[in-house]
Amino acid sequence: MGEIKVTWLGHAAFMIDYDVESTRIIIDPFLGASPLKPDEIKDVDLILVTHAHEDHVGATCDILKNNKDAKVVAIYELAEHIGKECNASENMVGMNIGGTWIFKKGAAEIPITQVQAMHSSMGIGSATGFVIRFPEFSVYHSGDTGVFASMEIIGRLYNVRLALLPIGSHFTMGIDEAVEAVKLLKPEYVIPMHYDTWPIIKADPKLFKEKVEATTSTKVIILKPGESKNFVF
């Protein structure tokens, strides 16, 4: 049996705490909407960065200053870029879409699989998502993306139980597209992200919840920045 605590840090940033070896994973650490400052984020093992836009790379370099052993996982070209920007090339794990890297820490072994996303990336590699595979509980962070048919394969192949999906439109999926993504992925739970940070991506998570739960068996969990949800598996 294991347990993870998923904390939404605002926008597309999440912190996942896994009870095995006190493992901590940060995803897309843009903290503009977060109650936490970079120097308050400690004991980090992994930083996953989906693509090169500043609202996703965010505070990666600042977090590394206080977590010198943390590994940054990103598509190869972006890992190279971040390594130079942060003067921390030894911390980088460059990979590519379709590949899996297994993070090991004592008794913890966590496969991290990089998957496609439909988005731009400043010309630095490609936009991606990640599937983080805990025992019997896979978490899919889609990154910035529109809906695409291969989400059905991601959900089935990796048995996604929790999906983290954007709903803010303009730069990503909006509510209706995200509902279709849920239908393809078939997760047990979904947490909406990438909305309300700025007026241009304003969206109503309650409407998303209503539409998802009226048409699927997926449960929508709405968090405020800084709030957490625990999952036992």
Order of alpha helices (4+ residues) and beta strands (2+ residues): beta-beta-beta-beta-alpha-alpha-beta-alpha-beta-beta-beta-beta-beta-alpha-beta-alpha-beta-alpha-beta-beta
